[in-house]
């Protein structure tokens, strides 16, 4: 009998113009969302490619000057010399800046450390509207290279980008409400529910058939459009051959299924209250407003109020103050640097501007480190508080999960920046001793410069970060469904309660 009800309801739904319109609107919204998300990814990728090309061109110009100088000295049988720091182009026969490791590693050559997009990056913009996906690494202090805010429309930052995650979180529940608010009340008000109950079928089976037909149609549409979105964005990003992409997509489907099930469960619960259709849709609309709009805002406001993180302006102010202090006491700054790096102590004649610059950069790091550490700690505390309160709103669970699954979460970005900071130290350790020793670089060493290699997160990490939240949502859905179907036993078929 259940199979018959499901088939009958599916035919009625697909014949309904309102249902077809809702499904068409959902498809259009999802496709526009993935297109808009893909634009954000491609914009960032294009910026990273431009940075790579520009830095490669700069490095090649430095290398070309150095090769020309090596040929000049070899042809004349004269030794190569170490070039002092000079921003003016060298005259013929003069050593170019390419011989000076400090000039090369400090400003002439920079490594572009790129955070690669995942195969599902277009599904959720996440941190892309706040952070660039690449960092230019040189010998400056690490907080200077970390200042890579993305320039984005302020309205987008307030309301959120219209991506696929936005459609799933905000719009999908509205479509589900439209499909479920009158599952029983509509039948009751038209007089067909009492007639149906004269058949050898329980009200719970009748409700299950109506629910499965609606959920089945909607999920088929979501799976189909989601797969098309994956193929569309994956073809553009070249990620379809990556097994991790399909694993993330499977996790995305699971998250969306649980989120949709939550709203279907609420539809059953409200229907079981034995109210009119108008009352049902009012209740569901109110729940949507509280769960999707108000609660996420309150939780976010609570997190930032209880654990206020210093702004990036505080980091800038700290750097400015430290820089001013270093300029007022350059000799003390340089002395402190050599106290910590005795093995690099040069003769008095080699203490040049660049030496002072390197010492100042280290002093800057020391001054800013406490502010940055506090920034990170407060971020972690905020995230912990949001995680504890996430079950007050399934929208929070979904936002965290979709960002994590798409690879645009704060956690992934922070892990990437930790790798950048580690590479920054490697870059410094390569160039600083060579500069202080006045080691003359030659063209053959340029291929040995440190290279940044991003270590991709293990799929298990993504599962661990999302698994507990999704399991908690599953338990909530199961509880709502169980209570709702149990309450149907008291449902009045002929009169409202």
N, C-alpha and C positions, 0 to 999 in steps of 0.2 A: 504493500500500500504506500509506503514511504517513497518508493521509486516512482510510483504513479503520480503522487502529489508533486514531486520535484519536477517531473517532466511536464506536467500540466502547468505549473507555475512558471516554468521557464518559457513555455510557448506564449503564455499571457504577457509576460514581461517583454519579450522580444516583439510582440505585436503592439505594445504600447508606445506611442510616439514620445511620451514624456521620458520613458526609460531609455529609448534609443537616443534621445537628445542628451540625457545625462551622460550616457556612455560616450557619445561623440565628443561632448565637452571635456570629459575626463581624458580621452585620447589626445585631443588638441592641446590641453593644458600640459600633459606629460611630454609631448613632443616639443612644445615650445620651451618647457623647462630644460630638457636635455640639450636643446639647441643653444639656449642662453648659457647653460653651464659649460658647454663645449667652447663657446666664445671666450669665456673667462680663462679656461685652461689654455686655449691657443694663444690668447693674448700674453699670458705669462710665459709660455714656451717660446713665443716669438721674442719677448724681451730677453730671455736667457740666451737664445741663439744669437741675438744681436750683440750681447755682452761678450759672448765667446768669440765671435768674429772680430769685434773691436779689439779685445785684448790680444788675440792671436796676431792681428795686424801690428799692434804696438810692439809686441815681442819680436816680430819679424823685422821691423824697422831697426830695433836695437841690435838684433843679430846681424843684419846686413851691414850696419856701420862697423860692428866689431870685425866681421870677416874682411871688409875693405881695409881696416886698419892692420889686421894680421898680414894681409897680402902686401901692404905698403912697407911694414917693418921687415918682412921676410925678403922682399926684393932688394932692400937696401942693407940687409944684414945688421940691423940695429935692434936692440932689445925692446920688448914691449914695456910700457909703463902703466902704472896705476893711476887712473884718472881721479882727480879730486871732484867732489860733488859740484856740479855746475849745470844750471838749467839752460844755458846757452848752447847752441849746436857747436860741436868741435870744429876747429879750423883744420885744414889738410895737414896731416902728420901728427896732430895731437891725439892723445889716447881718448877714445869715446867713453861715455858713461857705462857702456856695456862691459867694461873691465872691472867696474866697481860693484862688488856684491851688495853693498849697502844701497847704492842708487838703484840697482836692478831690482832687488827684493823689496825695496821701500816704496818705489813709485813707478819705475819703468815697466816692470812686469808684474802682473797680478793674476792669480789663479782664480778661475770662476768655479766656485763650489755650487753645484746644482742639486736641488732636491727634485728628483724625477717624479712626474705625475704617475699615479697608479692607473690601472685600466678603468677604474670607476671614478676617476677624479671629477668628471663632468656631471656625475650624479648629485654631488653636493659641493657647493663652493667652499663652505667652511671658512678656513683661515685665509683662503686665497684673496679675499677682498681686504685683508689687513697686512699680509706678509708677502714679500717677493719669494720666488722659488729659487733664487740664486743669491750668492754672497761673493763679493770681490775681496779676496784675501791678499793682504800685503803685510808689511812689518809694523803697521800702526797698531794701536792697542785694540784688543779684541772687542771692546764695546763700541768702538768706532765702526768696525766692519759689521757689527750686528745691527746697526741702525739702518734697517732696510725696509722701512714701512712702504706698503703699496699705496699708491694714490688712487682713491676710489671715490665715486660720487657719494657725498654725505647722506643723501636720501637712501641709497642702498644700504649704508651702514646702519641706518635707523630701522628700516623696515625689513631688511634682508633681501638677498638677491632672489629673483624668481627663477629658481632652479628646480630640478626634479624633487629634491628634498622638501622644498617649500610646498610643492603640489601635494606630496604625500602627507606632510604634517598638517597643513592648513585646509586644503581643498578636498582631499579624499574623505575625511570625516563628514563633510557637508553632503557629498554624494551618497554616502552610506545612510545618513539620517534621512535623506529624501527617499531612499529605497525601503526603509524599515519602520518609519514612524506610524504607519497605518496597517501593518501586517495583520493585526487582529481587529483593531478598531474599525478599519475600513470595511472588513467583511461583516462585522457586527452591525455597523450603521446601514449597510445595504441589505441586511437581512439574510445574507448567505451563510453566515457562520452557524446559525442554529440549524439550517438545513444540512450543512456539512457534518455537524455533530450527530445527525441521525444515522450516519453511516457507521460501520464497525471500525472506528478509528478514534484514538484519544486526541485530546487537544494538544498534548505535547508532541505527538507525532505530526499532527497538522502543522504546528508551529515549526518543527524541525524541517519539514518539507519546504515551507516557505522560506525559511532561513537559508537552507542549503542551495536552493535555486538562485537566490539573490547573491549569496556569497560566491557560489560557483561561477556565475556569469561575470561578476566583477573581478574575481581573481584571474579568470582566463584572460580578460582584457588587460589586467595589470601585468601578467606574465608575458603576454604577447607583445605589448608595447614596451615593457622593460627589456625584453630580448632584442627588439628592434632598436631601442635606444643604445643597448650595449654594442650591437653590430655597427650602428651609425657612428658612435663616439669611438669605438675600438678601431674601426677602419681609419678614422681621422688621426688617431693617436698611435696607430700601429701596435696595439697591445693585445690583439685577439689571440696571438700565438703564445701568450704568457699564461701558464696554468694558474698563476695567482689571480689573474683577472676573473677567471671562471669561478674560482673559490670565493672571491669577494662577491661575485654576483649571486651565488647560491646563498651566502649569508645575508645579502640585501633582500632577496626574496623571502627568506625566513622572517626577517625583521618586519617587512611590510605586511606579511601574512598575519603576524601577531598583532600588529597595530590595527589592521582592518578587523581582526577578530574581536579586539577590544570594543570597537565601535558597534559592531554587529551585536555583541553581548549587551551593550547598553540599550540597543534597539529592542532586544527581547525583554530586558528588564523593565523598561518603560512601558512596553506593550502589556506586560503582566500586571501593571498597576490598575488595569481596567478603567482607563480614562478615555476621553474622546480623542479623536485624531488631532484636533486643534491643541488640546492640552499636551498631548504627546510631543508634538513638534516644538511647542514652546519649551517644554522641559529639556528636550534634547539640544535645542539651540542654546539654552542657558548653560547646559553642561559643556557644550563645545566652547562657549565663550570663557568659562572658568578654566577648563582644562588646557585649552590651546593658547589662550591669550593672557588671561590674568595670572594663573599660577606660575607659568614660566617667568613672567615679569617679576612677580613677587619673590620667587626663589633667587633670581638673578640679583635683584635689589638687595635681598637679605645677605647674599654671599659677599657682594661688594661693600656692604655696610659693616658687616661683622669683621671681615678681613679686607680692609681697604688696601689695595696694592698701589705702590707709588707709580705715578705715571711716567711715560717715557720722557716727559719734560723734566722730571726730577733727575733722570739719568743725564740729560743734557746739562742741567744746571750743575750737577756734581762734576761732570767732565770739565765744564767751563771754570769752576772754582779751582779744581785741581790744576788745570793748565795755568791759571793765573798765579797760583802759588809756586808752581814749578818755574815759571818765568822770573819770579822775584828772587828765586834762590837756585839759579842754574848750577852753581858750583856744588851746593849741597846735594842737589838731585843727582849730578854726575858722580859725586863721591859715593853716595848711597848705592848707586848702580854697580860701581866697581867693588864695593864692599861685598855685595852678593855674588859677584862674578870675578873673583880674583884672577882666575885663569885667563881672563880676557883683558887684563890690565895692559894697555899699550904704553908706549913711551909718551912723554909729555908733548912731543911734536905732533902726534897723530890724533890728539883730541880735537876733532873738527866739529863742525856744526852737526853732522849726522850723528856723531857719538852722543852729543847732548840731546839730540832728537830722540834717539833710542832710549836714553835714560829717562827722558820726560814721558815717553809712552808707557814705560813700566811704572812710573810714579802715578800716571793717570789710572792705570789698571788697579793699583793698590787703593787709590782713593774711591774709585767707582765700585769696586768689588762688593763692599757691604750693601750698597744701594741695590745692586743687581741681585745679590743673594736674597735680600728681603723681597724684591720683586718676584723672584721665582718661588720663594716660600709662600708668599701670600697667594700667588696663583695656584699653588698646590692646595692650600687651605680652601680657597674658593671652590676648586674643583671637587675637593672632598665633601664640602657642604652640599654642593649641587648634587653630587652622587647620592648622598644620604637622603635627600628630599626628592629625588627624581620620580619616585613612585606616586607622588602627589599629582603628577601629570604624565600621561603616556607620551605627550609631545616632547617632554624633556628627555625621556628615555630614547625616543626616536632621533632627536637632534644629535645626542651624543653618539648613538649607534651609527647613524648614517654618515656622520663626519668621520668616525673611526673606520668604517667599512670603505669609505671613498678615499681614505688616506689624506684627509684635509683637517684632521683634528689637531688640537693644541699639543697633545702628547707626541704625535709624530713630528711636528715642527720643532718642539723642544729637543727631541732626540737628535734631529738633524743638526740643530745649532750646537749641540754638545759635540758632534762629530766635527763641525766646522771649527770650534774652539780648539779641539785636539789637533786638527790639521794646522791651525794658525801657529801653534807652538812648534810643530814640525817645520813649518816654513821659516820661522824665526831661527830655529836651531841650525838650519842649513845656511842661511845667509849671514847672520850676525857674526859668528866666529870668522868667517872668510873676510868680512869687511874689516874687523878689528885687527886681523893679521895682515891686512893689505894684500890679500891673495888676489892675483890678477886672473880674472875669469877669462877663459878662452871659449871659442865657439863650440867646441866639442862637449863642453860641460852643460850646455843649455838643455840638452835632451835629458839630463839627469835631475833637473829641477823637480821638487816634490809635486806629485799629482794627487788631486782629491778624488777619492773613490767612495761613493756613498754605499754604505752597507744596508741593504734592503732588510726591512723588518721580516721576521719569520711569520708565516700565517698563524702560527700558534699564539703570537703576541696579540694579533687582532681578535682572535677568538676569545682569548682571556679577558681582553678589555671590554668585549661586548657580551660575552656569554652569560655572566651573572645578571646583567641588566635584562637581557632578553628572557632569561629563565624566570626572573621575578615578574616580568610582564605576563609570561605564560601562566604563572600561578594566579595572578589577578584575573586573567581572562577565564581560567577554569572555574574560579570561585564565582564570578559573575554569572557564567552560563549555568552552573549547578544551582545557584540560588534562584535564578530567573525561571528555569524549567520546573523547579520545585514549587514555586509560587503559582504557576499556571493551574495547579490543582484547585485553587480557590477562585479561579477566574469565572465571572458570571457571563454566561453565553447570551442571555437575553436582556439583562439590565446592567447598567453601569453601577459600580460600587461608589 
